[in-house]
């Protein structure tokens, strides 16, 4: 069993509240729209996509998620492995 919150960024407060009351793993889904927003802004040179993507994931974990499902997984693994 687990509890999943989606979309993750819009509901960081819900993740934190859920963490306080559930005793099962808490997942957060960083949805495709959140991913696409970062990718589009980075492609236009408006921000550092890697830095913002990692900040998204860190924020979700800080809110209390045990794990994050994300389209950024492969890139995050590359960044963390380097």
C-alpha positions in Angstrom: 0.0 0.0 0.0 1.0 3.6 -0.5 -0.4 7.1 -0.8 0.3 9.1 -3.9 -0.1 12.9 -4.4 -0.3 14.4 -7.9 0.6 16.9 -9.1 3.5 17.2 -6.7 4.5 20.9 -6.9 1.0 22.3 -6.6 0.3 20.1 -3.5 3.5 20.4 -1.5 1.4 21.3 1.5 -0.8 18.2 1.0 2.4 16.1 0.8 3.5 17.5 4.2 0.1 17.0 5.8 -0.2 13.5 4.4 3.3 12.6 5.7 2.1 13.6 9.2 -0.9 11.2 9.2 0.0 8.2 7.1 2.2 5.2 8.0 2.6 3.9 4.5 5.1 5.0 1.8 4.2 8.4 0.5 4.8 9.0 -3.3 4.6 12.2 -5.3 4.1 12.3 -9.0 6.0 15.2 -10.7 3.6 15.2 -13.6 4.3 15.8 -17.3 3.1 19.4 -17.2 5.6 20.3 -14.5 8.4 18.6 -16.5 7.3 20.3 -19.8 7.3 23.7 -18.1 10.9 23.3 -17.0 12.0 21.9 -20.4 10.3 24.7 -22.4 11.7 27.5 -20.2 15.2 26.0 -20.4 14.9 25.6 -24.2 14.2 29.3 -24.4 17.1 30.2 -22.2 15.0 31.5 -19.4 16.4 29.3 -16.7 18.9 26.5 -15.9 16.7 23.5 -16.5 19.0 21.1 -14.5 19.1 23.4 -11.5 15.3 24.1 -11.5 14.5 20.4 -12.1 16.7 19.3 -9.2 15.1 22.0 -7.0 11.7 20.7 -7.9 12.7 17.2 -6.8 14.4 18.5 -3.6 11.3 20.5 -2.7 9.1 17.4 -3.1 11.4 15.3 -0.9 11.6 18.1 1.7 7.8 18.2 1.8 7.9 14.6 2.9 7.6 12.3 -0.1 9.4 9.0 0.3 9.8 8.7 -3.4 9.1 10.8 -6.5 7.9 9.6 -9.9 9.2 12.0 -12.5 10.1 12.4 -16.1 13.3 14.0 -14.8 14.5 10.7 -13.4 17.1 9.9 -16.0 18.6 13.4 -16.0 18.6 13.6 -12.2 20.4 10.3 -12.0 23.0 11.6 -14.4 23.5 14.8 -12.4 23.7 12.9 -9.1 26.1 10.4 -10.5 28.6 13.0 -11.8 
